Amino acid sequence: MLMSPVEFFRTLPKKECPECGEHMEEQAESYMMECDRCLSKKGE
Ligand SMILES: [Zn+2]
C-alpha cells in the first residue's frame, strides 16, 4: 500500500536538538543541528 504524500510527511521524525533535546520547527534552509537557544549560547 502506498502512502499518500500527507501521510509521508506526518511520519517524518521531528527534528530534535542534540544539545538539549528541544523539538525544533523544520526549516528547509537551515543546516544547523542545534536549536536557536543552544546556538546563541555557543555564539557567546
Ligand atoms: Zn538546544
mmCIF file of the protein (N, C-alpha, C, O) and its ligand, coordinates in Angstrom:
data_MODEL
# 
_entry.id   MODEL 
# 
loop_
_entity.id 
_entity.type 
_entity.pdbx_number_of_molecules 
1 polymer     1 
2 non-polymer 1 
# 
_entity_poly.entity_id                      1 
_entity_poly.type                           'polypeptide(L)' 
_entity_poly.nstd_linkage                   no 
_entity_poly.nstd_monomer                   no 
_entity_poly.pdbx_seq_one_letter_code       MLMSPVEFFRTLPKKECPECGEHMEEQAESYMMECDRCLSKKGE 
_entity_poly.pdbx_seq_one_letter_code_can   MLMSPVEFFRTLPKKECPECGEHMEEQAESYMMECDRCLSKKGE 
_entity_poly.pdbx_strand_id                 A 
# 
loop_
_entity_poly_seq.entity_id 
_entity_poly_seq.num 
_entity_poly_seq.mon_id 
_entity_poly_seq.hetero 
1 1  MET n 
1 2  LEU n 
1 3  MET n 
1 4  SER n 
1 5  PRO n 
1 6  VAL n 
1 7  GLU n 
1 8  PHE n 
1 9  PHE n 
1 10 ARG n 
1 11 THR n 
1 12 LEU n 
1 13 PRO n 
1 14 LYS n 
1 15 LYS n 
1 16 GLU n 
1 17 CYS n 
1 18 PRO n 
1 19 GLU n 
1 20 CYS n 
1 21 GLY n 
1 22 GLU n 
1 23 HIS n 
1 24 MET n 
1 25 GLU n 
1 26 GLU n 
1 27 GLN n 
1 28 ALA n 
1 29 GLU n 
1 30 SER n 
1 31 TYR n 
1 32 MET n 
1 33 MET n 
1 34 GLU n 
1 35 CYS n 
1 36 ASP n 
1 37 ARG n 
1 38 CYS n 
1 39 LEU n 
1 40 SER n 
1 41 LYS n 
1 42 LYS n 
1 43 GLY n 
1 44 GLU n 
# 
loop_
_struct_asym.id 
_struct_asym.entity_id 
A 1 
B 2 
# 
loop_
_chem_comp.id 
_chem_comp.type 
_chem_comp.mon_nstd_flag 
ALA 'L-peptide linking' y 
ARG 'L-peptide linking' y 
ASP 'L-peptide linking' y 
CYS 'L-peptide linking' y 
GLN 'L-peptide linking' y 
GLU 'L-peptide linking' y 
GLY 'peptide linking'   y 
HIS 'L-peptide linking' y 
LEU 'L-peptide linking' y 
LYS 'L-peptide linking' y 
MET 'L-peptide linking' y 
PHE 'L-peptide linking' y 
PRO 'L-peptide linking' y 
SER 'L-peptide linking' y 
THR 'L-peptide linking' y 
TYR 'L-peptide linking' y 
VAL 'L-peptide linking' y 
ZN  non-polymer         . 
# 
_pdbx_entity_nonpoly.entity_id   2 
_pdbx_entity_nonpoly.name        ? 
_pdbx_entity_nonpoly.comp_id     ZN 
# 
_pdbx_nonpoly_scheme.asym_id         B 
_pdbx_nonpoly_scheme.entity_id       2 
_pdbx_nonpoly_scheme.mon_id          ZN 
_pdbx_nonpoly_scheme.ndb_seq_num     1 
_pdbx_nonpoly_scheme.pdb_seq_num     101 
_pdbx_nonpoly_scheme.auth_seq_num    101 
_pdbx_nonpoly_scheme.pdb_mon_id      ZN 
_pdbx_nonpoly_scheme.auth_mon_id     ZN 
_pdbx_nonpoly_scheme.pdb_strand_id   A 
_pdbx_nonpoly_scheme.pdb_ins_code    . 
# 
loop_
_atom_site.group_PDB 
_atom_site.id 
_atom_site.type_symbol 
_atom_site.label_atom_id 
_atom_site.label_alt_id 
_atom_site.label_comp_id 
_atom_site.label_asym_id 
_atom_site.label_entity_id 
_atom_site.label_seq_id 
_atom_site.pdbx_PDB_ins_code 
_atom_site.Cartn_x 
_atom_site.Cartn_y 
_atom_site.Cartn_z 
_atom_site.occupancy 
_atom_site.B_iso_or_equiv 
_atom_site.pdbx_formal_charge 
_atom_site.auth_seq_id 
_atom_site.auth_comp_id 
_atom_site.auth_asym_id 
_atom_site.auth_atom_id 
_atom_site.pdbx_PDB_model_num 
ATOM   1   N  N  . MET A 1 1  ? 0.840  -1.203 0.000  1.00 0.00 ? 1   MET A N  1 
ATOM   2   C  CA . MET A 1 1  ? 0.000  0.000  0.000  1.00 0.00 ? 1   MET A CA 1 
ATOM   3   C  C  . MET A 1 1  ? 0.873  1.249  0.000  1.00 0.00 ? 1   MET A C  1 
ATOM   4   O  O  . MET A 1 1  ? 1.784  1.385  0.816  1.00 0.00 ? 1   MET A O  1 
ATOM   5   N  N  . LEU A 1 2  ? 0.584  2.147  -0.914 1.00 0.00 ? 2   LEU A N  1 
ATOM   6   C  CA . LEU A 1 2  ? 1.375  3.382  -0.998 1.00 0.00 ? 2   LEU A CA 1 
ATOM   7   C  C  . LEU A 1 2  ? 0.860  4.411  -0.004 1.00 0.00 ? 2   LEU A C  1 
ATOM   8   O  O  . LEU A 1 2  ? -0.342 4.555  0.219  1.00 0.00 ? 2   LEU A O  1 
ATOM   9   N  N  . MET A 1 3  ? 1.814  5.121  0.584  1.00 0.00 ? 3   MET A N  1 
ATOM   10  C  CA . MET A 1 3  ? 1.447  6.195  1.493  1.00 0.00 ? 3   MET A CA 1 
ATOM   11  C  C  . MET A 1 3  ? 1.126  7.449  0.692  1.00 0.00 ? 3   MET A C  1 
ATOM   12  O  O  . MET A 1 3  ? 1.786  7.746  -0.304 1.00 0.00 ? 3   MET A O  1 
ATOM   13  N  N  . SER A 1 4  ? 0.138  8.160  1.119  1.00 0.00 ? 4   SER A N  1 
ATOM   14  C  CA . SER A 1 4  ? -0.147 9.445  0.487  1.00 0.00 ? 4   SER A CA 1 
ATOM   15  C  C  . SER A 1 4  ? 0.923  10.446 0.913  1.00 0.00 ? 4   SER A C  1 
ATOM   16  O  O  . SER A 1 4  ? 1.523  10.274 1.974  1.00 0.00 ? 4   SER A O  1 
ATOM   17  N  N  . PRO A 1 5  ? 1.180  11.482 0.122  1.00 0.00 ? 5   PRO A N  1 
ATOM   18  C  CA . PRO A 1 5  ? 2.196  12.481 0.497  1.00 0.00 ? 5   PRO A CA 1 
ATOM   19  C  C  . PRO A 1 5  ? 1.947  13.060 1.875  1.00 0.00 ? 5   PRO A C  1 
ATOM   20  O  O  . PRO A 1 5  ? 2.894  13.327 2.615  1.00 0.00 ? 5   PRO A O  1 
ATOM   21  N  N  . VAL A 1 6  ? 0.703  13.256 2.227  1.00 0.00 ? 6   VAL A N  1 
ATOM   22  C  CA . VAL A 1 6  ? 0.372  13.814 3.545  1.00 0.00 ? 6   VAL A CA 1 
ATOM   23  C  C  . VAL A 1 6  ? 0.814  12.866 4.646  1.00 0.00 ? 6   VAL A C  1 
ATOM   24  O  O  . VAL A 1 6  ? 1.414  13.296 5.632  1.00 0.00 ? 6   VAL A O  1 
ATOM   25  N  N  . GLU A 1 7  ? 0.523  11.578 4.488  1.00 0.00 ? 7   GLU A N  1 
ATOM   26  C  CA . GLU A 1 7  ? 0.923  10.594 5.484  1.00 0.00 ? 7   GLU A CA 1 
ATOM   27  C  C  . GLU A 1 7  ? 2.436  10.509 5.570  1.00 0.00 ? 7   GLU A C  1 
ATOM   28  O  O  . GLU A 1 7  ? 2.998  10.363 6.656  1.00 0.00 ? 7   GLU A O  1 
ATOM   29  N  N  . PHE A 1 8  ? 3.094  10.602 4.418  1.00 0.00 ? 8   PHE A N  1 
ATOM   30  C  CA . PHE A 1 8  ? 4.555  10.519 4.405  1.00 0.00 ? 8   PHE A CA 1 
ATOM   31  C  C  . PHE A 1 8  ? 5.165  11.610 5.258  1.00 0.00 ? 8   PHE A C  1 
ATOM   32  O  O  . PHE A 1 8  ? 6.050  11.341 6.070  1.00 0.00 ? 8   PHE A O  1 
ATOM   33  N  N  . PHE A 1 9  ? 4.700  12.847 5.086  1.00 0.00 ? 9   PHE A N  1 
ATOM   34  C  CA . PHE A 1 9  ? 5.277  13.960 5.845  1.00 0.00 ? 9   PHE A CA 1 
ATOM   35  C  C  . PHE A 1 9  ? 4.922  13.863 7.312  1.00 0.00 ? 9   PHE A C  1 
ATOM   36  O  O  . PHE A 1 9  ? 5.686  14.312 8.167  1.00 0.00 ? 9   PHE A O  1 
ATOM   37  N  N  . ARG A 1 10 ? 3.772  13.283 7.618  1.00 0.00 ? 10  ARG A N  1 
ATOM   38  C  CA . ARG A 1 10 ? 3.370  13.166 9.020  1.00 0.00 ? 10  ARG A CA 1 
ATOM   39  C  C  . ARG A 1 10 ? 4.228  12.152 9.746  1.00 0.00 ? 10  ARG A C  1 
ATOM   40  O  O  . ARG A 1 10 ? 4.400  12.243 10.962 1.00 0.00 ? 10  ARG A O  1 
ATOM   41  N  N  . THR A 1 11 ? 4.769  11.184 9.017  1.00 0.00 ? 11  THR A N  1 
ATOM   42  C  CA . THR A 1 11 ? 5.563  10.154 9.666  1.00 0.00 ? 11  THR A CA 1 
ATOM   43  C  C  . THR A 1 11 ? 7.029  10.525 9.795  1.00 0.00 ? 11  THR A C  1 
ATOM   44  O  O  . THR A 1 11 ? 7.799  9.802  10.427 1.00 0.00 ? 11  THR A O  1 
ATOM   45  N  N  . LEU A 1 12 ? 7.421  11.641 9.204  1.00 0.00 ? 12  LEU A N  1 
ATOM   46  C  CA . LEU A 1 12 ? 8.812  12.074 9.342  1.00 0.00 ? 12  LEU A CA 1 
ATOM   47  C  C  . LEU A 1 12 ? 9.108  12.398 10.804 1.00 0.00 ? 12  LEU A C  1 
ATOM   48  O  O  . LEU A 1 12 ? 8.289  13.018 11.483 1.00 0.00 ? 12  LEU A O  1 
ATOM   49  N  N  . PRO A 1 13 ? 10.273 11.980 11.288 1.00 0.00 ? 13  PRO A N  1 
ATOM   50  C  CA . PRO A 1 13 ? 10.617 12.273 12.666 1.00 0.00 ? 13  PRO A CA 1 
ATOM   51  C  C  . PRO A 1 13 ? 10.818 13.765 12.876 1.00 0.00 ? 13  PRO A C  1 
ATOM   52  O  O  . PRO A 1 13 ? 11.305 14.476 11.997 1.00 0.00 ? 13  PRO A O  1 
ATOM   53  N  N  . LYS A 1 14 ? 10.433 14.217 14.055 1.00 0.00 ? 14  LYS A N  1 
ATOM   54  C  CA . LYS A 1 14 ? 10.641 15.623 14.360 1.00 0.00 ? 14  LYS A CA 1 
ATOM   55  C  C  . LYS A 1 14 ? 12.112 15.885 14.569 1.00 0.00 ? 14  LYS A C  1 
ATOM   56  O  O  . LYS A 1 14 ? 12.842 15.064 15.124 1.00 0.00 ? 14  LYS A O  1 
ATOM   57  N  N  . LYS A 1 15 ? 12.530 17.049 14.110 1.00 0.00 ? 15  LYS A N  1 
ATOM   58  C  CA . LYS A 1 15 ? 13.922 17.446 14.292 1.00 0.00 ? 15  LYS A CA 1 
ATOM   59  C  C  . LYS A 1 15 ? 14.125 17.793 15.763 1.00 0.00 ? 15  LYS A C  1 
ATOM   60  O  O  . LYS A 1 15 ? 13.336 18.515 16.371 1.00 0.00 ? 15  LYS A O  1 
ATOM   61  N  N  . GLU A 1 16 ? 15.215 17.250 16.312 1.00 0.00 ? 16  GLU A N  1 
ATOM   62  C  CA . GLU A 1 16 ? 15.456 17.437 17.730 1.00 0.00 ? 16  GLU A CA 1 
ATOM   63  C  C  . GLU A 1 16 ? 16.866 17.945 17.959 1.00 0.00 ? 16  GLU A C  1 
ATOM   64  O  O  . GLU A 1 16 ? 17.818 17.464 17.344 1.00 0.00 ? 16  GLU A O  1 
ATOM   65  N  N  . CYS A 1 17 ? 16.993 18.904 18.834 1.00 0.00 ? 17  CYS A N  1 
ATOM   66  C  CA . CYS A 1 17 ? 18.305 19.455 19.156 1.00 0.00 ? 17  CYS A CA 1 
ATOM   67  C  C  . CYS A 1 17 ? 19.119 18.431 19.942 1.00 0.00 ? 17  CYS A C  1 
ATOM   68  O  O  . CYS A 1 17 ? 18.662 17.959 20.983 1.00 0.00 ? 17  CYS A O  1 
ATOM   69  N  N  . PRO A 1 18 ? 20.324 18.075 19.464 1.00 0.00 ? 18  PRO A N  1 
ATOM   70  C  CA . PRO A 1 18 ? 21.154 17.093 20.172 1.00 0.00 ? 18  PRO A CA 1 
ATOM   71  C  C  . PRO A 1 18 ? 21.691 17.629 21.486 1.00 0.00 ? 18  PRO A C  1 
ATOM   72  O  O  . PRO A 1 18 ? 22.120 16.856 22.343 1.00 0.00 ? 18  PRO A O  1 
ATOM   73  N  N  . GLU A 1 19 ? 21.674 18.931 21.652 1.00 0.00 ? 19  GLU A N  1 
ATOM   74  C  CA . GLU A 1 19 ? 22.201 19.553 22.871 1.00 0.00 ? 19  GLU A CA 1 
ATOM   75  C  C  . GLU A 1 19 ? 21.211 19.470 24.025 1.00 0.00 ? 19  GLU A C  1 
ATOM   76  O  O  . GLU A 1 19 ? 21.565 19.017 25.114 1.00 0.00 ? 19  GLU A O  1 
ATOM   77  N  N  . CYS A 1 20 ? 19.983 19.900 23.798 1.00 0.00 ? 20  CYS A N  1 
ATOM   78  C  CA . CYS A 1 20 ? 19.008 19.979 24.888 1.00 0.00 ? 20  CYS A CA 1 
ATOM   79  C  C  . CYS A 1 20 ? 17.779 19.116 24.647 1.00 0.00 ? 20  CYS A C  1 
ATOM   80  O  O  . CYS A 1 20 ? 16.928 18.993 25.527 1.00 0.00 ? 20  CYS A O  1 
ATOM   81  N  N  . GLY A 1 21 ? 17.676 18.511 23.457 1.00 0.00 ? 21  GLY A N  1 
ATOM   82  C  CA . GLY A 1 21 ? 16.531 17.654 23.161 1.00 0.00 ? 21  GLY A CA 1 
ATOM   83  C  C  . GLY A 1 21 ? 15.281 18.419 22.796 1.00 0.00 ? 21  GLY A C  1 
ATOM   84  O  O  . GLY A 1 21 ? 14.199 17.842 22.687 1.00 0.00 ? 21  GLY A O  1 
ATOM   85  N  N  . GLU A 1 22 ? 15.426 19.707 22.607 1.00 0.00 ? 22  GLU A N  1 
ATOM   86  C  CA . GLU A 1 22 ? 14.284 20.544 22.235 1.00 0.00 ? 22  GLU A CA 1 
ATOM   87  C  C  . GLU A 1 22 ? 13.815 20.219 20.826 1.00 0.00 ? 22  GLU A C  1 
ATOM   88  O  O  . GLU A 1 22 ? 14.622 20.064 19.909 1.00 0.00 ? 22  GLU A O  1 
ATOM   89  N  N  . HIS A 1 23 ? 12.505 20.117 20.666 1.00 0.00 ? 23  HIS A N  1 
ATOM   90  C  CA . HIS A 1 23 ? 11.978 19.909 19.325 1.00 0.00 ? 23  HIS A CA 1 
ATOM   91  C  C  . HIS A 1 23 ? 11.979 21.222 18.573 1.00 0.00 ? 23  HIS A C  1 
ATOM   92  O  O  . HIS A 1 23 ? 11.644 22.273 19.118 1.00 0.00 ? 23  HIS A O  1 
ATOM   93  N  N  . MET A 1 24 ? 12.361 21.141 17.314 1.00 0.00 ? 24  MET A N  1 
ATOM   94  C  CA . MET A 1 24 ? 12.505 22.351 16.527 1.00 0.00 ? 24  MET A CA 1 
ATOM   95  C  C  . MET A 1 24 ? 11.547 22.342 15.351 1.00 0.00 ? 24  MET A C  1 
ATOM   96  O  O  . MET A 1 24 ? 11.119 21.292 14.872 1.00 0.00 ? 24  MET A O  1 
ATOM   97  N  N  . GLU A 1 25 ? 11.225 23.542 14.904 1.00 0.00 ? 25  GLU A N  1 
ATOM   98  C  CA . GLU A 1 25 ? 10.461 23.682 13.665 1.00 0.00 ? 25  GLU A CA 1 
ATOM   99  C  C  . GLU A 1 25 ? 11.383 23.305 12.512 1.00 0.00 ? 25  GLU A C  1 
ATOM   100 O  O  . GLU A 1 25 ? 12.555 23.681 12.487 1.00 0.00 ? 25  GLU A O  1 
ATOM   101 N  N  . GLU A 1 26 ? 10.844 22.569 11.577 1.00 0.00 ? 26  GLU A N  1 
ATOM   102 C  CA . GLU A 1 26 ? 11.637 22.186 10.415 1.00 0.00 ? 26  GLU A CA 1 
ATOM   103 C  C  . GLU A 1 26 ? 11.893 23.411 9.542  1.00 0.00 ? 26  GLU A C  1 
ATOM   104 O  O  . GLU A 1 26 ? 10.959 24.090 9.115  1.00 0.00 ? 26  GLU A O  1 
ATOM   105 N  N  . GLN A 1 27 ? 13.151 23.680 9.286  1.00 0.00 ? 27  GLN A N  1 
ATOM   106 C  CA . GLN A 1 27 ? 13.494 24.819 8.444  1.00 0.00 ? 27  GLN A CA 1 
ATOM   107 C  C  . GLN A 1 27 ? 14.272 24.324 7.248  1.00 0.00 ? 27  GLN A C  1 
ATOM   108 O  O  . GLN A 1 27 ? 15.383 23.813 7.383  1.00 0.00 ? 27  GLN A O  1 
ATOM   109 N  N  . ALA A 1 28 ? 13.685 24.477 6.082  1.00 0.00 ? 28  ALA A N  1 
ATOM   110 C  CA . ALA A 1 28 ? 14.244 23.909 4.862  1.00 0.00 ? 28  ALA A CA 1 
ATOM   111 C  C  . ALA A 1 28 ? 15.651 24.429 4.582  1.00 0.00 ? 28  ALA A C  1 
ATOM   112 O  O  . ALA A 1 28 ? 16.524 23.679 4.146  1.00 0.00 ? 28  ALA A O  1 
ATOM   113 N  N  . GLU A 1 29 ? 15.859 25.700 4.833  1.00 0.00 ? 29  GLU A N  1 
ATOM   114 C  CA . GLU A 1 29 ? 17.157 26.283 4.507  1.00 0.00 ? 29  GLU A CA 1 
ATOM   115 C  C  . GLU A 1 29 ? 18.158 26.185 5.649  1.00 0.00 ? 29  GLU A C  1 
ATOM   116 O  O  . GLU A 1 29 ? 19.315 26.581 5.507  1.00 0.00 ? 29  GLU A O  1 
ATOM   117 N  N  . SER A 1 30 ? 17.708 25.657 6.780  1.00 0.00 ? 30  SER A N  1 
ATOM   118 C  CA . SER A 1 30 ? 18.585 25.594 7.939  1.00 0.00 ? 30  SER A CA 1 
ATOM   119 C  C  . SER A 1 30 ? 19.475 24.356 7.872  1.00 0.00 ? 30  SER A C  1 
ATOM   120 O  O  . SER A 1 30 ? 18.991 23.243 7.667  1.00 0.00 ? 30  SER A O  1 
ATOM   121 N  N  . TYR A 1 31 ? 20.764 24.557 8.045  1.00 0.00 ? 31  TYR A N  1 
ATOM   122 C  CA . TYR A 1 31 ? 21.695 23.435 8.109  1.00 0.00 ? 31  TYR A CA 1 
ATOM   123 C  C  . TYR A 1 31 ? 22.192 23.221 9.528  1.00 0.00 ? 31  TYR A C  1 
ATOM   124 O  O  . TYR A 1 31 ? 23.012 22.340 9.784  1.00 0.00 ? 31  TYR A O  1 
ATOM   125 N  N  . MET A 1 32 ? 21.689 24.034 10.448 1.00 0.00 ? 32  MET A N  1 
ATOM   126 C  CA . MET A 1 32 ? 22.118 23.942 11.831 1.00 0.00 ? 32  MET A CA 1 
ATOM   127 C  C  . MET A 1 32 ? 21.453 22.746 12.524 1.00 0.00 ? 32  MET A C  1 
ATOM   128 O  O  . MET A 1 32 ? 20.284 22.443 12.284 1.00 0.00 ? 32  MET A O  1 
ATOM   129 N  N  . MET A 1 33 ? 22.209 22.089 13.372 1.00 0.00 ? 33  MET A N  1 
ATOM   130 C  CA . MET A 1 33 ? 21.684 20.952 14.119 1.00 0.00 ? 33  MET A CA 1 
ATOM   131 C  C  . MET A 1 33 ? 21.041 21.404 15.430 1.00 0.00 ? 33  MET A C  1 
ATOM   132 O  O  . MET A 1 33 ? 20.020 20.856 15.848 1.00 0.00 ? 33  MET A O  1 
ATOM   133 N  N  . GLU A 1 34 ? 21.639 22.399 16.072 1.00 0.00 ? 34  GLU A N  1 
ATOM   134 C  CA . GLU A 1 34 ? 21.142 22.822 17.379 1.00 0.00 ? 34  GLU A CA 1 
ATOM   135 C  C  . GLU A 1 34 ? 20.002 23.835 17.250 1.00 0.00 ? 34  GLU A C  1 
ATOM   136 O  O  . GLU A 1 34 ? 19.836 24.488 16.219 1.00 0.00 ? 34  GLU A O  1 
ATOM   137 N  N  . CYS A 1 35 ? 19.235 23.942 18.317 1.00 0.00 ? 35  CYS A N  1 
ATOM   138 C  CA . CYS A 1 35 ? 18.152 24.917 18.336 1.00 0.00 ? 35  CYS A CA 1 
ATOM   139 C  C  . CYS A 1 35 ? 18.724 26.321 18.535 1.00 0.00 ? 35  CYS A C  1 
ATOM   140 O  O  . CYS A 1 35 ? 19.903 26.487 18.850 1.00 0.00 ? 35  CYS A O  1 
ATOM   141 N  N  . ASP A 1 36 ? 17.882 27.313 18.348 1.00 0.00 ? 36  ASP A N  1 
ATOM   142 C  CA . ASP A 1 36 ? 18.323 28.706 18.448 1.00 0.00 ? 36  ASP A CA 1 
ATOM   143 C  C  . ASP A 1 36 ? 18.967 29.002 19.803 1.00 0.00 ? 36  ASP A C  1 
ATOM   144 O  O  . ASP A 1 36 ? 19.952 29.737 19.889 1.00 0.00 ? 36  ASP A O  1 
ATOM   145 N  N  . ARG A 1 37 ? 18.402 28.425 20.847 1.00 0.00 ? 37  ARG A N  1 
ATOM   146 C  CA . ARG A 1 37 ? 18.893 28.690 22.199 1.00 0.00 ? 37  ARG A CA 1 
ATOM   147 C  C  . ARG A 1 37 ? 20.341 28.199 22.363 1.00 0.00 ? 37  ARG A C  1 
ATOM   148 O  O  . ARG A 1 37 ? 21.197 28.928 22.864 1.00 0.00 ? 37  ARG A O  1 
ATOM   149 N  N  . CYS A 1 38 ? 20.599 26.967 21.940 1.00 0.00 ? 38  CYS A N  1 
ATOM   150 C  CA . CYS A 1 38 ? 21.948 26.415 22.052 1.00 0.00 ? 38  CYS A CA 1 
ATOM   151 C  C  . CYS A 1 38 ? 22.912 27.130 21.125 1.00 0.00 ? 38  CYS A C  1 
ATOM   152 O  O  . CYS A 1 38 ? 24.077 27.321 21.474 1.00 0.00 ? 38  CYS A O  1 
ATOM   153 N  N  . LEU A 1 39 ? 22.450 27.524 19.958 1.00 0.00 ? 39  LEU A N  1 
ATOM   154 C  CA . LEU A 1 39 ? 23.310 28.242 19.019 1.00 0.00 ? 39  LEU A CA 1 
ATOM   155 C  C  . LEU A 1 39 ? 23.742 29.579 19.604 1.00 0.00 ? 39  LEU A C  1 
ATOM   156 O  O  . LEU A 1 39 ? 24.903 29.970 19.480 1.00 0.00 ? 39  LEU A O  1 
ATOM   157 N  N  . SER A 1 40 ? 22.810 30.280 20.240 1.00 0.00 ? 40  SER A N  1 
ATOM   158 C  CA . SER A 1 40 ? 23.146 31.584 20.816 1.00 0.00 ? 40  SER A CA 1 
ATOM   159 C  C  . SER A 1 40 ? 24.091 31.425 21.986 1.00 0.00 ? 40  SER A C  1 
ATOM   160 O  O  . SER A 1 40 ? 24.934 32.290 22.224 1.00 0.00 ? 40  SER A O  1 
ATOM   161 N  N  . LYS A 1 41 ? 23.962 30.319 22.731 1.00 0.00 ? 41  LYS A N  1 
ATOM   162 C  CA . LYS A 1 41 ? 24.897 30.038 23.832 1.00 0.00 ? 41  LYS A CA 1 
ATOM   163 C  C  . LYS A 1 41 ? 26.305 29.872 23.298 1.00 0.00 ? 41  LYS A C  1 
ATOM   164 O  O  . LYS A 1 41 ? 27.263 30.401 23.863 1.00 0.00 ? 41  LYS A O  1 
ATOM   165 N  N  . LYS A 1 42 ? 26.425 29.125 22.195 1.00 0.00 ? 42  LYS A N  1 
ATOM   166 C  CA . LYS A 1 42 ? 27.742 28.869 21.616 1.00 0.00 ? 42  LYS A CA 1 
ATOM   167 C  C  . LYS A 1 42 ? 28.353 30.141 21.042 1.00 0.00 ? 42  LYS A C  1 
ATOM   168 O  O  . LYS A 1 42 ? 29.573 30.300 21.014 1.00 0.00 ? 42  LYS A O  1 
ATOM   169 N  N  . GLY A 1 43 ? 27.494 31.038 20.586 1.00 0.00 ? 43  GLY A N  1 
ATOM   170 C  CA . GLY A 1 43 ? 27.973 32.276 19.971 1.00 0.00 ? 43  GLY A CA 1 
ATOM   171 C  C  . GLY A 1 43 ? 28.597 33.223 20.968 1.00 0.00 ? 43  GLY A C  1 
ATOM   172 O  O  . GLY A 1 43 ? 29.320 34.144 20.589 1.00 0.00 ? 43  GLY A O  1 
ATOM   173 N  N  . GLU A 1 44 ? 28.318 33.002 22.254 1.00 0.00 ? 44  GLU A N  1 
ATOM   174 C  CA . GLU A 1 44 ? 28.858 33.938 23.243 1.00 0.00 ? 44  GLU A CA 1 
ATOM   175 C  C  . GLU A 1 44 ? 30.346 33.722 23.499 1.00 0.00 ? 44  GLU A C  1 
ATOM   176 O  O  . GLU A 1 44 ? 30.943 34.433 24.307 1.00 0.00 ? 44  GLU A O  1 
HETATM 177 ZN ZN . ZN  B 2 .  ? 19.074 23.120 22.092 1.00 0.00 2 101 ZN  A ZN 1 
# 
